[in-house]
């Protein structure tokens, strides 16, 4: 019975996760990646993320798809220009 309930909770949490791809213009070095990562680590609704310097890409999973604008604002406030790709 517990395994059955565990599967239900896991499924629900997956369905609430949204994945977004963001282009980050101006991200040119590892220092930029570290600066962005530091800020993203402080945002509670981010499940996980990966930053790809060579592609100027951020792939991010968030718990509430309506908060993607907040993520974009956090990065824009660091001096980068963010474009939502999907």
Secondary structure as UniProt FT lines:
FT   HELIX           2..15
FT   STRAND          18..25
FT   HELIX           30..41
FT   TURN            44..45
FT   STRAND          46..52
FT   HELIX           53..55
FT   STRAND          57..62
FT   HELIX           65..67
FT   HELIX           68..76
FT   TURN            77..79
FT   STRAND          81..84
//
